[in-house]
Amino acid sequence: MKKYLFGTIAAFLAVGFVLLQSFKTEPKNASQNLQTTYDWYPVGADNKISSTTAVYNDMVKGDVISVDACKDQVLPNCLFGTNGTVTLGQDISGQPASQRIRQQN
């Protein structure tokens, strides 16, 4: 029985280390991060960009909500945030919620 003790302990340690590794947390996707800054563009009732001139530059979603009439409560969308290029009439349907602000009715 003594000759199997070292092997048994080694097997338990190996299983323990494997289990500890399986509980690693994955970093959140940056596109879902509410602290990401964007340039915010106005959106019409048709869910399309209505101007290629940003209303707010380099602001996080929470700050825009606190200073704008858009309070992110109900549809339709009124502002869209992005760090990319937008085109007039660009449809924002299907974009992440972290990049859209809905107007208050």
C-alpha positions as a Markdown table, in Angstrom:
| # | Residue | x | y | z |
|---|---|---|---|---|
| 1 | Met | 0.0 | 0.0 | 0.0 |
| 2 | Lys | 2.9 | 2.4 | 0.7 |
| 3 | Lys | 4.2 | 2.0 | -2.8 |
| 4 | Tyr | 1.0 | 3.5 | -4.2 |
| 5 | Leu | 0.8 | 6.5 | -1.8 |
| 6 | Phe | 3.1 | 8.8 | -3.8 |
| 7 | Gly | 1.3 | 8.0 | -7.1 |
| 8 | Thr | -2.1 | 8.5 | -5.5 |
| 9 | Ile | -1.1 | 11.9 | -4.1 |
| 10 | Ala | 0.4 | 13.0 | -7.4 |
| 11 | Ala | -2.8 | 12.0 | -9.2 |
| 12 | Phe | -5.0 | 14.0 | -6.8 |
| 13 | Leu | -2.7 | 17.1 | -7.2 |
| 14 | Ala | -2.8 | 16.8 | -11.0 |
| 15 | Val | -6.6 | 16.6 | -11.0 |
| 16 | Gly | -6.8 | 19.6 | -8.5 |
| 17 | Phe | -4.6 | 21.7 | -10.8 |
| 18 | Val | -6.7 | 20.9 | -13.8 |
| 19 | Leu | -9.9 | 21.9 | -12.0 |
| 20 | Leu | -8.4 | 25.2 | -10.8 |
| 21 | Gln | -7.4 | 26.1 | -14.4 |
| 22 | Ser | -11.0 | 25.5 | -15.6 |
| 23 | Phe | -12.3 | 28.3 | -13.5 |
| 24 | Lys | -10.4 | 31.1 | -15.1 |
| 25 | Thr | -12.5 | 34.2 | -16.1 |
| 26 | Glu | -12.5 | 35.5 | -19.6 |
| 27 | Pro | -12.0 | 39.2 | -20.2 |
| 28 | Lys | -15.1 | 41.0 | -21.4 |
| 29 | Asn | -15.4 | 42.0 | -25.0 |
| 30 | Ala | -14.4 | 45.6 | -25.4 |
| 31 | Ser | -17.4 | 46.3 | -27.6 |
| 32 | Gln | -19.7 | 45.6 | -24.7 |
| 33 | Asn | -17.7 | 47.8 | -22.3 |
| 34 | Leu | -19.7 | 50.8 | -21.1 |
| 35 | Gln | -16.5 | 52.7 | -20.5 |
| 36 | Thr | -15.5 | 52.7 | -24.1 |
| 37 | Thr | -15.5 | 56.2 | -25.6 |
| 38 | Tyr | -17.3 | 56.9 | -28.9 |
| 39 | Asp | -18.2 | 59.7 | -31.2 |
| 40 | Trp | -22.0 | 60.0 | -31.1 |
| 41 | Tyr | -24.1 | 60.6 | -34.2 |
| 42 | Pro | -27.8 | 61.5 | -34.5 |
| 43 | Val | -30.2 | 58.8 | -35.7 |
| 44 | Gly | -33.6 | 59.4 | -37.3 |
| 45 | Ala | -36.9 | 57.5 | -36.5 |
| 46 | Asp | -36.0 | 55.2 | -39.4 |
| 47 | Asn | -33.0 | 53.8 | -37.5 |
| 48 | Lys | -30.6 | 55.5 | -39.9 |
| 49 | Ile | -27.8 | 58.0 | -39.4 |
| 50 | Ser | -29.2 | 61.4 | -40.0 |
| 51 | Ser | -26.0 | 63.4 | -39.9 |
| 52 | Thr | -22.3 | 62.6 | -40.4 |
| 53 | Thr | -21.4 | 65.3 | -37.9 |
| 54 | Ala | -20.9 | 63.9 | -34.4 |
| 55 | Val | -23.1 | 65.5 | -31.7 |
| 56 | Tyr | -20.6 | 64.4 | -28.9 |
| 57 | Asn | -17.0 | 63.4 | -29.4 |
| 58 | Asp | -15.0 | 60.9 | -27.3 |
| 59 | Met | -17.6 | 60.3 | -24.6 |
| 60 | Val | -18.8 | 57.1 | -22.8 |
| 61 | Lys | -22.5 | 56.2 | -23.1 |
| 62 | Gly | -23.3 | 57.1 | -19.5 |
| 63 | Asp | -21.9 | 60.6 | -19.9 |
| 64 | Val | -23.9 | 61.2 | -23.0 |
| 65 | Ile | -27.1 | 60.0 | -21.3 |
| 66 | Ser | -26.6 | 62.4 | -18.5 |
| 67 | Val | -26.2 | 65.5 | -20.7 |
| 68 | Asp | -28.6 | 64.8 | -23.6 |
| 69 | Ala | -32.4 | 64.5 | -23.9 |
| 70 | Cys | -31.8 | 60.9 | -25.0 |
| 71 | Lys | -32.2 | 58.9 | -21.8 |
| 72 | Asp | -32.0 | 55.4 | -23.1 |
| 73 | Gln | -35.4 | 54.3 | -22.1 |
| 74 | Val | -37.6 | 53.4 | -25.1 |
| 75 | Leu | -37.4 | 53.1 | -28.9 |
| 76 | Pro | -36.6 | 54.5 | -31.3 |
| 77 | Asn | -32.8 | 55.0 | -31.2 |
| 78 | Cys | -31.7 | 58.6 | -31.2 |
| 79 | Leu | -27.9 | 58.4 | -31.0 |
| 80 | Phe | -25.3 | 56.0 | -32.2 |
| 81 | Gly | -21.8 | 55.8 | -30.9 |
| 82 | Thr | -18.8 | 54.5 | -33.0 |
| 83 | Asn | -15.1 | 55.1 | -33.5 |
| 84 | Gly | -15.5 | 54.2 | -37.2 |
| 85 | Thr | -16.7 | 56.1 | -40.2 |
| 86 | Val | -20.4 | 56.6 | -40.6 |
| 87 | Thr | -22.3 | 57.4 | -43.8 |
| 88 | Leu | -25.5 | 59.3 | -44.2 |
| 89 | Gly | -28.4 | 56.9 | -44.1 |
| 90 | Gln | -26.4 | 54.1 | -42.6 |
| 91 | Asp | -28.8 | 51.6 | -40.9 |
| 92 | Ile | -27.8 | 50.9 | -37.3 |
| 93 | Ser | -30.2 | 48.0 | -36.8 |
| 94 | Gly | -28.5 | 45.1 | -35.1 |
| 95 | Gln | -25.6 | 47.2 | -33.7 |
| 96 | Pro | -24.7 | 46.4 | -30.0 |
| 97 | Ala | -26.8 | 48.1 | -27.3 |
| 98 | Ser | -23.7 | 49.6 | -25.8 |
| 99 | Gln | -23.5 | 51.8 | -29.0 |
| 100 | Arg | -27.1 | 52.9 | -29.2 |
| 101 | Ile | -29.1 | 55.4 | -27.1 |
| 102 | Arg | -32.9 | 55.4 | -27.2 |
| 103 | Gln | -34.9 | 58.6 | -26.9 |
| 104 | Gln | -37.2 | 59.3 | -24.0 |
| 105 | Asn | -40.8 | 59.6 | -24.9 |
